[in-house]
Amino acid sequence: MVNLSDQNTLDPINYSLGESSKRLIIHQQDDLFIAHEHLFQNDTPTRFYHHQADTFLFLIRGELYLQQSAQQNCEQETVLKQHQGVWLAAQTVNSVTLLTPTVELCLIRLINKGQTELSDSLKKISSGTVDSTLGRSQIKTWPLWDGEAGQIALELYPPQFKETLYYQKSATQYLLPLNGKAFISNNKRESKACPIYGKVIASKEPRAILNPSAESITILSVMTTQNTKGRILLLTKPNSEAL
């Protein structure tokens, strides 16, 4: 098991899936699992998934054809395009066929228990299928999934954006820029570019997202469950403000 503190300082665990294809374990804890797979059509044209827990598959780049077989011999199929996601229900057998020369995907598992909120495991979810909301500091958010185990969302950060430093009281958060370059500052006011494979931020770890470019950037945000509203602003005055 990889410690959260290690995940913020060490490179992801790298597994070979063939001559060129690879799998990166970004984070592996009981409440959150994040992995990336970089697949090449001439190396890994087809990939199979059979998970013990419900797993969200988000397509970062490329296009793929997905077939799913359930225990009742019920088969479903769909085509997944860039920035679309689907739930792969636990115990189902899923076959992925690459439709483009390369495919990059993200596999997400929240707390390891049955997600009773799932009703249609192969229903495609994207910014085109859910309504957006305008949140703090004009950040546009598309909630891809929101349940007892946590949240998965797309967030659009406007140009020249800089937010107030804050931390999450109890939730772990994963951030993955999907276009452009996002910067993350900490309590020392140091800003570093978010790694291309994303960044896991522990609860109570200060952070602020910056977009210094002239173009908007989109970030995939995954957050574990929290019992109360947990976003705490870090202000210069003595008392912090809880949102």
Buried (B, 14 or more C-beta within 10 A) or exposed (E): EBEBEEBEEEEBBEEEBEEEBBBBBBBBBEBBBBBBBBBBBEBBBEBEBEBEBBBBBBBBBBBBBBBBBEEEEEEBEBEBBBBBBBBBBBEBBBBBBBBEEBBBBBBBBBBBEEBEEBEEBBEBBBBEEBEBEEEEEEBBBBBBBEBEBBBBBBBBBEEEBBBEBBBBBEBBBBBBBBEBEBBBBBEEEEBEEBBEBBBBBBBEBBBBBBBEBEEBBBBBBBBBBBEEEBBBBBEEEEEEEEE
